[in-house]
Amino acid sequence: MSIAPRSHGLWEFTAPPAPVLAGFSGTHRTDVAVVGAGYAGLSAALRLAEAGARVTVLEAAEVGFGGAGRNVGLVNAGLWVMPDAIRAALGEARGAALIGFLGAAPQVVFDLVARHAIPCEAAPVGTLHCAVGTAGRAEIEARAAQWQARGAPVRLLEADEARTMVGGGAFSGALLDLRAGTLQPLAYARGLARAALDAGAQIFPSSPVVAAAETASGWRLTTPGGCLEADHLIAATDAYGTGPFAVLRREQVHLPYFNLATAPLPAAVRDTILPGRQGAWDTQAILTSFRMDAAGRLVFGSVGALDRAGGAIHRAYARRVLARLYPQLGQMASEVAFEAGWHGMIGMTADALPRFHRLGRTGVAVAGYNGRGIAPGTVFGALLADLVLGRLREDEVPLPPSAVKPARWRLAREAVYAAGSGLAHLVAARF
């Protein structure tokens, strides 16, 4: 299994090369086995290696193969769930801890990028959550009030100011979150991998775990090339888990999400679109996202996959939306031949909150980032490392431990999401 244009698109074209690494072979022992080389697994490996632990990462495909290499590249603070709802779901103490933990997560990402000189187009300039209509306006007003009550640097923009910062559109306002920003997501994952390797971690791509057994002294993980024994296990497969870790995938419902990227726009046009270079998304139920990359490409995303008939439908929808959103694109919007197109899956839990799992005596996992993988994945990976290192007690984790439970009606719901997005985009933005 390897990275391909349909799965990683623009990010594969523009990211620095992945580290050249061999697959796992033989029989070895390590202090901590990490399964999955996405943001959480690599962040955990970096933290562990810097602490002097022997850490081995087993990845079924390539570094950043899952959601880490496919997403939009928005480094957001918090979750989709509003702060008050998090507090209601988790209780005052744990809810406040999770809100603060994830509110500070983007700064952790940008600090890691700076400390390890990761070339990933990091732009800590904020994000824009754009309100569509009256209902969208009410939503961002509620978000603004709840975050401002907690001292977060967020600002509610009126329609005129939102239009200026977006560079177009007819939004009823926007929420500017100055904690957030954008980056090149696959480049960030590869940079984390290089930092972890430099710190002493071992990373083995093309090494799927086909069996996992708890032993008297820890864990035994079997791959096609050999066997790894470890004192501790961190499962960081999230929505792309396979083999014995597919259970973490099955507790989530997959929502397909695609991105399309134009060729670099002419300077006179690109300077008018998101002039502050914030990443943006809207409040629609079938949301859209839009951002610029460092070379001036406009990246547009929404719900759906680019396979089969869906590809043509979603591309046509993107052209219609871009023509309406940015009239300055002119003829280009209706005729654009997108330079890249790719899609992946967002793993969603029943309540849109991540899950913390204790796996046996010495295994741990966090899964279910619900479309907020970059910053939460990074900080939860480091948290799991601290838990394994004994720097953190389990009752200090800002999520309650829970059993792994498969999502109800998962396959049926995934089919509805895939078909529904195509039908919605077939007719949307035509009038």
Secondary structure as a PSIPRED ss2 file (coil, helix, strand):
# PSIPRED VFORMAT (PSIPRED V4.0)

   1 M C   1.000  0.000  0.000
   2 S C   1.000  0.000  0.000
   3 I C   1.000  0.000  0.000
   4 A C   1.000  0.000  0.000
   5 P H   0.000  1.000  0.000
   6 R H   0.000  1.000  0.000
   7 S H   0.000  1.000  0.000
   8 H H   0.000  1.000  0.000
   9 G H   0.000  1.000  0.000
  10 L H   0.000  1.000  0.000
  11 W H   0.000  1.000  0.000
  12 E H   0.000  1.000  0.000
  13 F H   0.000  1.000  0.000
  14 T H   0.000  1.000  0.000
  15 A C   1.000  0.000  0.000
  16 P C   1.000  0.000  0.000
  17 P C   1.000  0.000  0.000
  18 A C   1.000  0.000  0.000
  19 P C   1.000  0.000  0.000
  20 V C   1.000  0.000  0.000
  21 L C   1.000  0.000  0.000
  22 A C   1.000  0.000  0.000
  23 G C   1.000  0.000  0.000
  24 F C   1.000  0.000  0.000
  25 S C   1.000  0.000  0.000
  26 G E   0.000  0.000  1.000
  27 T E   0.000  0.000  1.000
  28 H E   0.000  0.000  1.000
  29 R E   0.000  0.000  1.000
  30 T E   0.000  0.000  1.000
  31 D E   0.000  0.000  1.000
  32 V E   0.000  0.000  1.000
  33 A E   0.000  0.000  1.000
  34 V E   0.000  0.000  1.000
  35 V E   0.000  0.000  1.000
  36 G C   1.000  0.000  0.000
  37 A C   1.000  0.000  0.000
  38 G C   1.000  0.000  0.000
  39 Y H   0.000  1.000  0.000
  40 A H   0.000  1.000  0.000
  41 G H   0.000  1.000  0.000
  42 L H   0.000  1.000  0.000
  43 S H   0.000  1.000  0.000
  44 A H   0.000  1.000  0.000
  45 A H   0.000  1.000  0.000
  46 L H   0.000  1.000  0.000
  47 R H   0.000  1.000  0.000
  48 L H   0.000  1.000  0.000
  49 A H   0.000  1.000  0.000
  50 E H   0.000  1.000  0.000
  51 A C   1.000  0.000  0.000
  52 G C   1.000  0.000  0.000
  53 A C   1.000  0.000  0.000
  54 R C   1.000  0.000  0.000
  55 V E   0.000  0.000  1.000
  56 T E   0.000  0.000  1.000
  57 V E   0.000  0.000  1.000
  58 L E   0.000  0.000  1.000
  59 E C   1.000  0.000  0.000
  60 A C   1.000  0.000  0.000
  61 A C   1.000  0.000  0.000
  62 E C   1.000  0.000  0.000
  63 V C   1.000  0.000  0.000
  64 G C   1.000  0.000  0.000
  65 F C   1.000  0.000  0.000
  66 G C   1.000  0.000  0.000
  67 G H   0.000  1.000  0.000
  68 A H   0.000  1.000  0.000
  69 G H   0.000  1.000  0.000
  70 R C   1.000  0.000  0.000
  71 N C   1.000  0.000  0.000
  72 V C   1.000  0.000  0.000
  73 G C   1.000  0.000  0.000
  74 L E   0.000  0.000  1.000
  75 V E   0.000  0.000  1.000
  76 N C   1.000  0.000  0.000
  77 A C   1.000  0.000  0.000
  78 G C   1.000  0.000  0.000
  79 L C   1.000  0.000  0.000
  80 W C   1.000  0.000  0.000
  81 V C   1.000  0.000  0.000
  82 M C   1.000  0.000  0.000
  83 P H   0.000  1.000  0.000
  84 D H   0.000  1.000  0.000
  85 A H   0.000  1.000  0.000
  86 I H   0.000  1.000  0.000
  87 R H   0.000  1.000  0.000
  88 A H   0.000  1.000  0.000
  89 A H   0.000  1.000  0.000
  90 L H   0.000  1.000  0.000
  91 G C   1.000  0.000  0.000
  92 E H   0.000  1.000  0.000
  93 A H   0.000  1.000  0.000
  94 R H   0.000  1.000  0.000
  95 G H   0.000  1.000  0.000
  96 A H   0.000  1.000  0.000
  97 A H   0.000  1.000  0.000
  98 L H   0.000  1.000  0.000
  99 I H   0.000  1.000  0.000
 100 G H   0.000  1.000  0.000
 101 F H   0.000  1.000  0.000
 102 L H   0.000  1.000  0.000
 103 G H   0.000  1.000  0.000
 104 A C   1.000  0.000  0.000
 105 A H   0.000  1.000  0.000
 106 P H   0.000  1.000  0.000
 107 Q H   0.000  1.000  0.000
 108 V H   0.000  1.000  0.000
 109 V H   0.000  1.000  0.000
 110 F H   0.000  1.000  0.000
 111 D H   0.000  1.000  0.000
 112 L H   0.000  1.000  0.000
 113 V H   0.000  1.000  0.000
 114 A H   0.000  1.000  0.000
 115 R H   0.000  1.000  0.000
 116 H C   1.000  0.000  0.000
 117 A C   1.000  0.000  0.000
 118 I C   1.000  0.000  0.000
 119 P C   1.000  0.000  0.000
 120 C C   1.000  0.000  0.000
 121 E C   1.000  0.000  0.000
 122 A C   1.000  0.000  0.000
 123 A E   0.000  0.000  1.000
 124 P C   1.000  0.000  0.000
 125 V C   1.000  0.000  0.000
 126 G C   1.000  0.000  0.000
 127 T E   0.000  0.000  1.000
 128 L E   0.000  0.000  1.000
 129 H E   0.000  0.000  1.000
 130 C E   0.000  0.000  1.000
 131 A E   0.000  0.000  1.000
 132 V C   1.000  0.000  0.000
 133 G H   0.000  1.000  0.000
 134 T H   0.000  1.000  0.000
 135 A H   0.000  1.000  0.000
 136 G H   0.000  1.000  0.000
 137 R H   0.000  1.000  0.000
 138 A H   0.000  1.000  0.000
 139 E H   0.000  1.000  0.000
 140 I H   0.000  1.000  0.000
 141 E H   0.000  1.000  0.000
 142 A H   0.000  1.000  0.000
 143 R H   0.000  1.000  0.000
 144 A H   0.000  1.000  0.000
 145 A H   0.000  1.000  0.000
 146 Q H   0.000  1.000  0.000
 147 W H   0.000  1.000  0.000
 148 Q H   0.000  1.000  0.000
 149 A C   1.000  0.000  0.000
 150 R C   1.000  0.000  0.000
 151 G C   1.000  0.000  0.000
 152 A C   1.000  0.000  0.000
 153 P C   1.000  0.000  0.000
 154 V E   0.000  0.000  1.000
 155 R E   0.000  0.000  1.000
 156 L E   0.000  0.000  1.000
 157 L E   0.000  0.000  1.000
 158 E C   1.000  0.000  0.000
 159 A H   0.000  1.000  0.000
 160 D H   0.000  1.000  0.000
 161 E H   0.000  1.000  0.000
 162 A H   0.000  1.000  0.000
 163 R H   0.000  1.000  0.000
 164 T H   0.000  1.000  0.000
 165 M H   0.000  1.000  0.000
 166 V H   0.000  1.000  0.000
 167 G C   1.000  0.000  0.000
 168 G C   1.000  0.000  0.000
 169 G C   1.000  0.000  0.000
 170 A C   1.000  0.000  0.000
 171 F C   1.000  0.000  0.000
 172 S C   1.000  0.000  0.000
 173 G E   0.000  0.000  1.000
 174 A E   0.000  0.000  1.000
 175 L E   0.000  0.000  1.000
 176 L E   0.000  0.000  1.000
 177 D E   0.000  0.000  1.000
 178 L C   1.000  0.000  0.000
 179 R C   1.000  0.000  0.000
 180 A C   1.000  0.000  0.000
 181 G E   0.000  0.000  1.000
 182 T E   0.000  0.000  1.000
 183 L C   1.000  0.000  0.000
 184 Q C   1.000  0.000  0.000
 185 P H   0.000  1.000  0.000
 186 L H   0.000  1.000  0.000
 187 A H   0.000  1.000  0.000
 188 Y H   0.000  1.000  0.000
 189 A H   0.000  1.000  0.000
 190 R H   0.000  1.000  0.000
 191 G H   0.000  1.000  0.000
 192 L H   0.000  1.000  0.000
 193 A H   0.000  1.000  0.000
 194 R H   0.000  1.000  0.000
 195 A H   0.000  1.000  0.000
 196 A H   0.000  1.000  0.000
 197 L H   0.000  1.000  0.000
 198 D H   0.000  1.000  0.000
 199 A H   0.000  1.000  0.000
 200 G C   1.000  0.000  0.000
 201 A C   1.000  0.000  0.000
 202 Q E   0.000  0.000  1.000
 203 I E   0.000  0.000  1.000
 204 F E   0.000  0.000  1.000
 205 P C   1.000  0.000  0.000
 206 S C   1.000  0.000  0.000
 207 S C   1.000  0.000  0.000
 208 P C   1.000  0.000  0.000
 209 V C   1.000  0.000  0.000
 210 V C   1.000  0.000  0.000
 211 A E   0.000  0.000  1.000
 212 A E   0.000  0.000  1.000
 213 A E   0.000  0.000  1.000
 214 E E   0.000  0.000  1.000
 215 T E   0.000  0.000  1.000
 216 A C   1.000  0.000  0.000
 217 S C   1.000  0.000  0.000
 218 G E   0.000  0.000  1.000
 219 W E   0.000  0.000  1.000
 220 R E   0.000  0.000  1.000
 221 L E   0.000  0.000  1.000
 222 T E   0.000  0.000  1.000
 223 T E   0.000  0.000  1.000
 224 P C   1.000  0.000  0.000
 225 G C   1.000  0.000  0.000
 226 G E   0.000  0.000  1.000
 227 C E   0.000  0.000  1.000
 228 L E   0.000  0.000  1.000
 229 E E   0.000  0.000  1.000
 230 A E   0.000  0.000  1.000
 231 D E   0.000  0.000  1.000
 232 H E   0.000  0.000  1.000
 233 L E   0.000  0.000  1.000
 234 I E   0.000  0.000  1.000
 235 A E   0.000  0.000  1.000
 236 A C   1.000  0.000  0.000
 237 T C   1.000  0.000  0.000
 238 D H   0.000  1.000  0.000
 239 A H   0.000  1.000  0.000
 240 Y H   0.000  1.000  0.000
 241 G C   1.000  0.000  0.000
 242 T C   1.000  0.000  0.000
 243 G H   0.000  1.000  0.000
 244 P H   0.000  1.000  0.000
 245 F H   0.000  1.000  0.000
 246 A H   0.000  1.000  0.000
 247 V H   0.000  1.000  0.000
 248 L H   0.000  1.000  0.000
 249 R H   0.000  1.000  0.000
 250 R H   0.000  1.000  0.000
 251 E C   1.000  0.000  0.000
 252 Q C   1.000  0.000  0.000
 253 V E   0.000  0.000  1.000
 254 H E   0.000  0.000  1.000
 255 L E   0.000  0.000  1.000
 256 P E   0.000  0.000  1.000
 257 Y E   0.000  0.000  1.000
 258 F E   0.000  0.000  1.000
 259 N E   0.000  0.000  1.000
 260 L E   0.000  0.000  1.000
 261 A E   0.000  0.000  1.000
 262 T C   1.000  0.000  0.000
 263 A C   1.000  0.000  0.000
 264 P C   1.000  0.000  0.000
 265 L C   1.000  0.000  0.000
 266 P C   1.000  0.000  0.000
 267 A H   0.000  1.000  0.000
 268 A H   0.000  1.000  0.000
 269 V H   0.000  1.000  0.000
 270 R H   0.000  1.000  0.000
 271 D C   1.000  0.000  0.000
 272 T C   1.000  0.000  0.000
 273 I C   1.000  0.000  0.000
 274 L C   1.000  0.000  0.000
 275 P C   1.000  0.000  0.000
 276 G C   1.000  0.000  0.000
 277 R C   1.000  0.000  0.000
 278 Q C   1.000  0.000  0.000
 279 G E   0.000  0.000  1.000
 280 A E   0.000  0.000  1.000
 281 W E   0.000  0.000  1.000
 282 D E   0.000  0.000  1.000
 283 T C   1.000  0.000  0.000
 284 Q C   1.000  0.000  0.000
 285 A C   1.000  0.000  0.000
 286 I C   1.000  0.000  0.000
 287 L C   1.000  0.000  0.000
 288 T E   0.000  0.000  1.000
 289 S E   0.000  0.000  1.000
 290 F E   0.000  0.000  1.000
 291 R E   0.000  0.000  1.000
 292 M E   0.000  0.000  1.000
 293 D C   1.000  0.000  0.000
 294 A C   1.000  0.000  0.000
 295 A C   1.000  0.000  0.000
 296 G C   1.000  0.000  0.000
 297 R C   1.000  0.000  0.000
 298 L E   0.000  0.000  1.000
 299 V E   0.000  0.000  1.000
 300 F E   0.000  0.000  1.000
 301 G E   0.000  0.000  1.000
 302 S E   0.000  0.000  1.000
 303 V E   0.000  0.000  1.000
 304 G C   1.000  0.000  0.000
 305 A C   1.000  0.000  0.000
 306 L C   1.000  0.000  0.000
 307 D C   1.000  0.000  0.000
 308 R C   1.000  0.000  0.000
 309 A C   1.000  0.000  0.000
 310 G H   0.000  1.000  0.000
 311 G H   0.000  1.000  0.000
 312 A H   0.000  1.000  0.000
 313 I H   0.000  1.000  0.000
 314 H H   0.000  1.000  0.000
 315 R H   0.000  1.000  0.000
 316 A H   0.000  1.000  0.000
 317 Y H   0.000  1.000  0.000
 318 A H   0.000  1.000  0.000
 319 R H   0.000  1.000  0.000
 320 R H   0.000  1.000  0.000
 321 V H   0.000  1.000  0.000
 322 L H   0.000  1.000  0.000
 323 A H   0.000  1.000  0.000
 324 R H   0.000  1.000  0.000
 325 L H   0.000  1.000  0.000
 326 Y C   1.000  0.000  0.000
 327 P H   0.000  1.000  0.000
 328 Q H   0.000  1.000  0.000
 329 L H   0.000  1.000  0.000
 330 G C   1.000  0.000  0.000
 331 Q H   0.000  1.000  0.000
 332 M H   0.000  1.000  0.000
 333 A H   0.000  1.000  0.000
 334 S H   0.000  1.000  0.000
 335 E H   0.000  1.000  0.000
 336 V C   1.000  0.000  0.000
 337 A C   1.000  0.000  0.000
 338 F C   1.000  0.000  0.000
 339 E C   1.000  0.000  0.000
 340 A E   0.000  0.000  1.000
 341 G E   0.000  0.000  1.000
 342 W E   0.000  0.000  1.000
 343 H E   0.000  0.000  1.000
 344 G E   0.000  0.000  1.000
 345 M E   0.000  0.000  1.000
 346 I E   0.000  0.000  1.000
 347 G E   0.000  0.000  1.000
 348 M E   0.000  0.000  1.000
 349 T C   1.000  0.000  0.000
 350 A C   1.000  0.000  0.000
 351 D C   1.000  0.000  0.000
 352 A C   1.000  0.000  0.000
 353 L C   1.000  0.000  0.000
 354 P C   1.000  0.000  0.000
 355 R E   0.000  0.000  1.000
 356 F E   0.000  0.000  1.000
 357 H E   0.000  0.000  1.000
 358 R E   0.000  0.000  1.000
 359 L E   0.000  0.000  1.000
 360 G C   1.000  0.000  0.000
 361 R C   1.000  0.000  0.000
 362 T C   1.000  0.000  0.000
 363 G E   0.000  0.000  1.000
 364 V E   0.000  0.000  1.000
 365 A E   0.000  0.000  1.000
 366 V E   0.000  0.000  1.000
 367 A E   0.000  0.000  1.000
 368 G C   1.000  0.000  0.000
 369 Y C   1.000  0.000  0.000
 370 N C   1.000  0.000  0.000
 371 G C   1.000  0.000  0.000
 372 R C   1.000  0.000  0.000
 373 G C   1.000  0.000  0.000
 374 I H   0.000  1.000  0.000
 375 A H   0.000  1.000  0.000
 376 P H   0.000  1.000  0.000
 377 G H   0.000  1.000  0.000
 378 T H   0.000  1.000  0.000
 379 V H   0.000  1.000  0.000
 380 F H   0.000  1.000  0.000
 381 G H   0.000  1.000  0.000
 382 A H   0.000  1.000  0.000
 383 L H   0.000  1.000  0.000
 384 L H   0.000  1.000  0.000
 385 A H   0.000  1.000  0.000
 386 D H   0.000  1.000  0.000
 387 L H   0.000  1.000  0.000
 388 V H   0.000  1.000  0.000
 389 L H   0.000  1.000  0.000
 390 G C   1.000  0.000  0.000
 391 R C   1.000  0.000  0.000
 392 L C   1.000  0.000  0.000
 393 R C   1.000  0.000  0.000
 394 E H   0.000  1.000  0.000
 395 D H   0.000  1.000  0.000
 396 E H   0.000  1.000  0.000
 397 V C   1.000  0.000  0.000
 398 P C   1.000  0.000  0.000
 399 L C   1.000  0.000  0.000
 400 P C   1.000  0.000  0.000
 401 P E   0.000  0.000  1.000
 402 S C   1.000  0.000  0.000
 403 A C   1.000  0.000  0.000
 404 V C   1.000  0.000  0.000
 405 K C   1.000  0.000  0.000
 406 P C   1.000  0.000  0.000
 407 A C   1.000  0.000  0.000
 408 R C   1.000  0.000  0.000
 409 W C   1.000  0.000  0.000
 410 R H   0.000  1.000  0.000
 411 L H   0.000  1.000  0.000
 412 A H   0.000  1.000  0.000
 413 R H   0.000  1.000  0.000
 414 E H   0.000  1.000  0.000
 415 A H   0.000  1.000  0.000
 416 V H   0.000  1.000  0.000
 417 Y H   0.000  1.000  0.000
 418 A H   0.000  1.000  0.000
 419 A H   0.000  1.000  0.000
 420 G H   0.000  1.000  0.000
 421 S H   0.000  1.000  0.000
 422 G H   0.000  1.000  0.000
 423 L H   0.000  1.000  0.000
 424 A H   0.000  1.000  0.000
 425 H H   0.000  1.000  0.000
 426 L H   0.000  1.000  0.000
 427 V H   0.000  1.000  0.000
 428 A C   1.000  0.000  0.000
 429 A C   1.000  0.000  0.000
 430 R C   1.000  0.000  0.000
 431 F C   1.000  0.000  0.000
